[in-house]
Amino acid sequence: MIELLLRRENGTAAPVPVFRAWKSTLYSIRKIILPPTPLSISSIYIPEDIRYNNTKKESLFCNSPSPDKVIAFALEEALKLLSTNPHWNGDDTFRTSPALFARSYYIYVWDEYSMKPIIYSCYENKSEKCCHELLESLFVHVKKRNITLNPSTIFIDFEQCMINAINDVFPQALVKGCHFHYAQNDYMSSENIPGNSIMS
């Protein structure tokens, strides 16, 4: 790194090209390597090589049909970590969900070092049926691999559709709401009360 800086200061190191300069080349290569970008949910096809990781272990465990399509990935090693951890965290995002999907949903657990994402999924819509599909597919998938999931607590935001799905699939688990989402909702609710602004 120091050598590169010295070479750059002396004018002998070439600048790294920016994304704009490579954009068309990268997209051309992508078209050759990857399947075309789907234009509708029904046209989504997951090729065989994407269903597995680099060591040929299956990672796709849910690819339900539309409507209420759910696609979900998790590695067996990650599911074993999930099985040993009694406390799970779930979170969704709407901003970073793939095109054509309404939301992405992730399940995380702590190991001795940090929070680890275990399950990556995306839903066609925000329905309770999608939440059920994810958890029921997970339950069937781990059962085939002799992995037992027995969470005691699942920490999520206050989405009723996921709460209902957890209560159905993992009835022994206590669902706990996220304090951040609670405080955010409380703050926004208090802002709507006349004369109760934080700034007043």
N, C-alpha and C positions, 0 to 999 in steps of 0.2 A: 504494500500500500504506500509506504514512504517513497519507494522507488518510483511508483507511478506518479505521485505528487511532484517529485523532483523532475521527472521527465516532462510533466505537463507544464511546470513553471519554465522549463527551458525550451518548450515548444516542440518536443519530440513525441509526445503522446497524442494520439488522435482522440478527438472528443467522442463520447458515446452517443450514438444517434438517438434522437427522441422518438417517442411512439409514433407521432404523425408521419415521420419519414418512413417508418416500417409498416404502417398500418395496412396498406393494400397488399404487401407481400405476406404479412402474417395472416390476413383473412384468406388469401389464396391458398396458403398452406393448410389452413384450418378446413377449407372446403374439400381438400383432397383427403385429409386424415379422418375427419369427423363426418357423421351423417348430416344431411341438411337440417337447418333449423326448422322445427315443425311450425306450421301456421295455425294449427288447431289442436285442441286436446286429443281428439280422436286420431290425429295423425302421428302422435308420439310413439316412437318405436325405440326401445332400448336395446342396442346391439349386444350380442353375447359377451364381447370383450369388456363392455362397460359394466356388466353385471358382476364382475369379479375384480379383485384388486391385483396388484402386480405379482403376488405369489399364488395366483389362481384360486383364492379363497372367495367364496360367494359373499357379496355384500348387499345385494338387492334382496330385500325380504318382503316388500309390498309393492305391487304394481296393479292396483285395482282398476276396473273399467270405469268409464265415464257414464253417467254423471257421478259426482262425488269422488273423482279420481284422487288417489293418494299414491305417491311414490316415496319409498323410504329405504334408506341404506344404513347398515350397521355391520361391523366386522365381528366375527365370533369372539375374538379376544376382548373386544370392547364389551360385548354382551356378558362375558364372564366377569368383567369388572363391575358391570351393572348388577349382576346377581350377588356379588359380595358386598354391595353397598346398600344399606337400608334406607338411605336418604337420597332422593332424586330431586333434580331441579328441571323444570320444563319452561321453555320460553318460546314465543313466536315473534315473527316479524313480518310486516306487510311490505316494507320498503325494499327489502332485498330478496323477495321471493322471485323465482324464475318467471320469465315472460309466460303468459297464459295461466299462471297459478295465482290464487288470491293470497296465499300466505306460506311461509316456511315455518316449520316447528322443529325444535331441537330438544333433546333430553340429555342432561349433563349429570355427572357425579364427581365428587372429590376423590382424589387418591391422596397419597401422603404429600404430594408436591403442589398440585393445583387442580382447578376445575377442568374436567375432560369432557368434550362433546362425545356422546356415544351414538346417538341416533340423529340422522339428518333426514328430514322429510319435507314434502311440499304438498299442499292441498289445492284442489281445484276451486273450492269455495270454503266458506267459514262455517259450514254446517256441523251439527253434532254427529251426523253420520260419518263424516271424514275423521273426526276424533276417535270414534269407535273403531273405524276401519284400521287406523294406525295401531291402536293398542291391541285389538284382537289379532291382527296379523303378527304383531310382535309376540304375543302370547303363544300362538300356534308355531311360529318359527323357532322359538327357544325350546319349546316342548319336544320338537323333532330332534334337537341337539342335546337333549338331556340337561338343559340349563334351567334352573329354577329361579324365577323372579318373585321376590317376596318383599316389596318395599314397605317400610313402616310409615314413612312420610314422603309426600311428594309436594314440593314447593313450587307453586305456579302463580300466574297472575289470576285475576278474578273472572276468568271466562267460564260461564256456566256450562257451555257445551263440553269443555274438557273436564270440568269437575264431574259432570254426569257420567262421562265415559270412564273416568278413573274409578268412580264409585261402582260401576257395573263390572269392569274387568279386574280391578284390584280392590275389592271391597274392604280388605283388611287395612288398606293404606289410609292414613290421615292426610287430608288435603289441607295445606297451609297456604294462605295468600301472601303474595309478595308485599313487603312493607313499602317499597318504592312506589308501586302502582297504587296502593292504598293512599299513601300521602299525596301523590300526584292528583288522584281523583278528589280527595278531600280538599286540597288547595283550589282546584278548579271549581268545585261546588261552592266553596266559600266566596270565591270571586263573583259568583252569580247572585249573591245575596246583596241587595242594595245597602249601601253604607257599611259594608263589611270588607272593603278592599284593604289589602296589606299596606297599600300606600297611603290610606287615609288616616 
